[in-house]
Amino acid sequence: MSGVTVRDVPAQEFIDSYAQFLQRQGKLEVPAYVELVKTSSGNEMPPQDAEGWFYKRAASVARHIYLRKNVGVGKLNKLYGNAGNRGSRPNKHVDASGSVNRKVVQSLEKLGILEISPKGGRKISENGQRDLDRIAAQTKEALEEDDEEEEEEDEE
């Protein structure tokens, strides 16, 4: 199944499978504070998935940078931000934690998935693009197998 890219796979399916791949691989540097930290000042609680959320964020960041070439930490903060509760006043956008996004980018850079772009920010490396495309191909294959199984069950 050659020629499959990240664009050919639904986002959530790809992010889940790539996060599982990163977790199985065990090479991603996870900071010690992942169980305690909130991902944004607009959130009231830290993520409930104490161990897996960092891998999902890393997979999401890798996909985002794959699709958009040059992305910096500031842009990621804006992307993962949310509406901050201001009491009786209207909500306003609040950026996400820069520390979390910076650690994710640094961890992906150490794995060789990202590299520093001469234009500023980070871009996907050749090895990273090859890895992401390989995971996308596996994900698409698995989705097609699931669809075939469902069709066979429907015929019975």
Buried (B, 14 or more C-beta within 10 A) or exposed (E): EEEBBBEEBEEEBBBBBBBBBBBEEEEBEBBEEBEEBBBBEBBEEBBEEEEBBBBBBBBBBBBBBBEEEBBBBEBBBEBBBBEBEEEEEEEEEBBBBEBBBBBBBBBBBEBEBBBEBEEEBBBBBEEBBEBBBEBBBBBBEEBEEEEEEEEEEEEE
